[in-house]
Amino acid sequence: MLSDLVPVFIKILAGIGALLFFIVSVAKARIKQRNKREKKLRIFAGNAGMTYQKNLAELERLLKPFELIQKENAEIKITNVLVSRSGELTLFIFDYSWETSGQEGELQKQTAILFDDFRFQFAHFLLRPRKMGDYLESLSGNRDVVPEGSKVFNKKYRLTSQAPRETYYLFTKQLMQFFLQTEKLHAEGLDTFFLIYEPGVIIEPVKMQNFLEDNLKGYHQLKKAT
């Protein structure tokens, strides 16, 4: 009777061994991929005249007031920080991920860019693609801003602000056109900061130069409007 169970136990142990091997292999592959990304970003930073840091406490502190970054009941990680400091502008490019707790926890990863220009002085504004439920949120007291000159922009995006009139004049036709290039960007302005990212999109090192140049266009359009 006992001898009949031996092959079953062997199969179970073999299955457990195969599962453990798979888990370890996946973990090693992820570590290798992270190390590969870090190495390539270090090379890009050197070529672009930027500095690279795995983590940066200064940036984590600066991002604490941002609604787009600080998710409620979520674990936030900020890594792979590229920094450029030139005159009035300090620029940060970074990866950040957040994951909610519980069985339905969701992991989100994206690359973001933060412009810090002491010539800016924004009232807090938020920009994101429109979604179901925006009308009800508007009734709850959030102040929508509807810039003139692009019905498409106002249809695709929702813009709210603590100072609607001030934010209204920031969003020129050129700046609205910048955001309409993808129709998926999120942005936030706060004091001297301007934050941009596309949810769920991690920028590969080979595309980092284009990512930087494209978003600099948005920054320059915003600067013209201030």
C-alpha distance (Angstrom), angle and dihedral (degrees) to the residues before:
residue distance angle dihedral
M1 . . .
L2 3.80 . .
S3 3.78 90.9 .
D4 3.80 89.4 58.4
L5 3.82 90.1 59.8
V6 3.80 94.9 53.1
P7 3.85 95.5 80.9
V8 3.81 89.1 48.6
F9 3.80 92.0 52.9
I10 3.80 90.3 47.4
K11 3.79 90.6 52.9
I12 3.81 91.6 48.3
L13 3.81 92.2 49.7
A14 3.78 90.5 46.7
G15 3.80 89.7 51.7
I16 3.80 92.2 49.4
G17 3.79 90.4 48.0
A18 3.80 91.7 51.1
L19 3.81 90.8 48.8
L20 3.81 92.6 50.0
F21 3.80 90.5 47.7
F22 3.82 89.7 52.2
I23 3.82 92.8 48.6
V24 3.80 92.5 48.8
S25 3.81 91.4 46.3
V26 3.82 91.8 51.6
A27 3.81 91.2 47.9
K28 3.80 91.8 50.2
A29 3.81 91.2 47.9
R30 3.81 91.3 52.0
I31 3.79 92.5 49.0
K32 3.79 90.4 48.5
Q33 3.80 90.9 49.5
R34 3.82 91.9 49.7
N35 3.79 91.5 49.3
K36 3.79 90.6 48.1
R37 3.81 91.2 51.8
E38 3.79 91.6 48.1
K39 3.81 91.9 50.7
K40 3.81 93.0 49.8
L41 3.80 92.3 46.8
R42 3.79 90.6 51.3
I43 3.80 88.9 54.2
F44 3.81 92.0 47.7
A45 3.80 91.4 48.7
G46 3.80 91.5 52.3
N47 3.81 92.4 49.2
A48 3.82 92.9 45.5
G49 3.80 95.6 48.4
M50 3.80 92.2 -111.1
T51 3.79 132.0 124.4
Y52 3.81 124.4 -121.0
Q53 3.79 126.2 -144.8
K54 3.78 127.6 172.0
N55 3.80 90.0 -141.4
L56 3.79 132.2 4.6
A57 3.80 121.9 -161.2
E58 3.82 90.7 -166.0
L59 3.80 91.5 60.7
E60 3.80 93.6 44.4
R61 3.79 88.4 54.8
L62 3.81 93.2 48.3
L63 3.81 92.4 50.7
K64 3.80 96.9 53.4
P65 3.85 95.3 93.2
F66 3.82 93.6 49.1
E67 3.78 114.7 108.5
L68 3.82 93.4 -159.7
I69 3.80 92.0 56.5
Q70 3.78 104.2 36.4
K71 3.80 105.5 69.8
E72 3.79 118.0 -169.8
N73 3.81 114.8 -106.7
A74 3.79 91.8 -1.6
E75 3.78 135.0 124.4
I76 3.81 110.0 -122.0
K77 3.80 124.5 -156.9
I78 3.80 124.3 -174.8
T79 3.79 117.3 -169.9
N80 3.81 144.1 152.0
V81 3.79 95.6 42.4
L82 3.81 118.7 -169.4
V83 3.80 115.8 -167.8
S84 3.80 133.0 -166.9
R85 3.81 122.6 -178.9
S86 3.78 118.0 -171.2
G87 3.78 125.4 155.1
E88 3.79 111.0 -59.5
L89 3.81 94.3 -5.2
T90 3.78 130.7 78.5
L91 3.79 113.2 -177.7
F92 3.80 127.8 -163.9
I93 3.81 126.5 -169.4
F94 3.79 114.1 -174.4
D95 3.78 146.6 155.6
Y96 3.75 117.1 -120.5
S97 3.77 131.8 -179.7
W98 3.75 133.1 -174.8
E99 3.76 132.3 -170.1
T100 3.78 129.1 -171.0
S101 3.78 119.6 -138.5
G102 3.80 126.8 -115.1
Q103 3.77 135.1 51.4
E104 3.79 92.0 -57.3
G105 3.78 93.3 49.3
E106 3.78 113.8 150.4
L107 3.80 125.9 -151.1
Q108 3.79 116.1 -147.8
K109 3.80 124.8 -175.5
Q110 3.77 128.1 -176.0
T111 3.78 143.8 151.3
A112 3.79 114.9 -120.6
I113 3.78 136.7 -173.6
L114 3.80 125.2 -145.9
F115 3.81 124.0 -165.5
D116 3.80 117.6 -160.2
D117 3.81 111.6 -169.3
F118 3.81 116.9 164.9
R119 3.83 89.1 -151.6
F120 3.81 88.5 68.7
Q121 3.80 121.1 85.4
F122 3.79 107.5 175.3
A123 3.74 129.8 179.8
H124 3.79 105.3 -132.5
F125 3.83 111.0 -80.7
L126 3.80 133.7 171.0
L127 3.79 129.1 -157.6
R128 3.80 125.7 -172.1
P129 3.82 139.0 144.6
R130 3.79 113.3 -79.5
K131 3.79 118.2 -99.5
M132 3.79 140.9 179.1
G133 3.76 111.9 -69.8
D134 3.80 97.4 33.5
Y135 3.80 91.6 117.3
L136 3.80 91.7 56.7
E137 3.80 90.8 46.8
S138 3.79 88.9 53.2
L139 3.80 89.5 55.5
S140 3.80 89.8 53.3
G141 3.79 91.5 67.6
N142 3.83 106.4 -88.4
R143 3.79 108.5 140.3
D144 3.80 112.2 -127.0
V145 3.79 118.9 -152.5
V146 3.81 116.9 -149.4
P147 3.82 111.0 -169.0
E148 3.79 117.7 -156.8
G149 3.78 125.1 -121.7
S150 3.82 102.5 51.2
K151 3.78 122.8 59.8
V152 3.80 88.0 176.9
F153 3.81 91.5 58.9
N154 3.79 92.7 50.3
K155 3.78 90.1 48.1
K156 3.81 94.1 49.3
Y157 3.81 100.9 37.4
R158 3.77 138.2 45.1
L159 3.80 115.8 -147.6
T160 3.81 121.3 -170.1
S161 3.78 129.7 177.0
Q162 3.77 144.5 177.2
A163 3.81 86.3 -133.2
P164 3.84 105.8 34.0
R165 3.80 96.7 179.5
E166 3.79 93.0 52.1
T167 3.82 93.1 47.1
Y168 3.81 91.0 45.8
Y169 3.80 90.9 66.9
L170 3.81 93.5 46.5
F171 3.80 93.3 63.1
T172 3.77 103.0 74.9
K173 3.81 123.5 173.7
Q174 3.79 89.3 -97.3
L175 3.79 93.9 52.4
M176 3.81 92.0 46.5
Q177 3.80 89.4 50.8
F178 3.80 89.4 53.4
F179 3.79 90.8 58.1
L180 3.79 93.0 43.8
Q181 3.81 90.7 61.8
T182 3.81 89.5 84.2
E183 3.83 104.3 6.5
K184 3.83 87.9 -150.1
L185 3.79 103.2 81.5
H186 3.78 124.5 119.2
A187 3.80 120.4 -154.4
E188 3.77 138.6 -179.6
G189 3.78 131.5 -171.0
L190 3.79 121.1 -160.6
D191 3.80 127.9 163.2
T192 3.83 104.7 -50.7
F193 3.81 95.2 -12.2
F194 3.79 135.1 96.7
L195 3.82 117.3 -173.3
I196 3.82 126.5 -168.5
Y197 3.80 132.8 178.4
E198 3.80 143.4 142.3
P199 3.82 113.2 -129.4
G200 3.79 115.3 -113.0
V201 3.80 95.0 8.7
I202 3.80 119.5 121.5
I203 3.81 111.0 -171.1
E204 3.79 112.9 -133.1
P205 3.83 115.2 -131.4
V206 3.81 91.5 -115.5
K207 3.83 88.7 59.7
M208 3.78 96.7 41.5
Q209 3.81 95.3 98.4
N210 3.81 91.6 55.0
F211 3.81 90.2 45.5
L212 3.79 89.9 53.4
E213 3.80 95.2 45.7
D214 3.81 93.9 46.0
N215 3.81 93.9 51.5
L216 3.78 92.6 44.3
K217 3.81 85.5 64.2
G218 3.80 89.5 59.5
Y219 3.79 91.3 47.3
H220 3.82 91.9 51.1
Q221 3.81 92.0 48.9
L222 3.78 90.0 51.5
K223 3.80 91.4 47.6
K224 3.80 90.4 53.1
A225 3.80 90.1 55.3
T226 3.81 95.3 51.9
